[in-house]
Amino acid sequence: MKILIPILEDKGMDSGISLHFGHAPFFAIYDSKDNELKIFKNELDHSNQTKSPVDQLMIHNPDILYVVDIGNRAIELFKQKGISLKTGNYEKIKEVIENIDDLDELTGSCGH
């Protein structure tokens, strides 16, 4: 299982979670099968008419997106791709990973 997480900094498992998906300076992808964490800078092209930011992230093949806040359009695009949307009250990547089986289903958006 792969979980995509918007983060604030590149500090490995101690990286802080970004409070809003669209403003994250970095993303992390954690592969639970291989116990591998990769962090990459948010270089999504929001002006690309052929590939949405969500489509651009699909190259990482996430199964789950962990977010605190996210807009309605991104929610719909991830759902269309079959990505499970999860949330919780965690501040660091390691907390999300340690509680991966107890994450809550995301039930709403930030309103935009």
Buried (B, 14 or more C-beta within 10 A) or exposed (E): EBBBBBBBEEEEBEBBBBBBBBEBEBBBBBBEEEEEBEBEEBEBEEEEEEEBBBEBBBEBEBEBBBBBBBBEBBBEBBBEEEBBBBBBEBBBBBBBBEBBEEBEEBEEBBEE
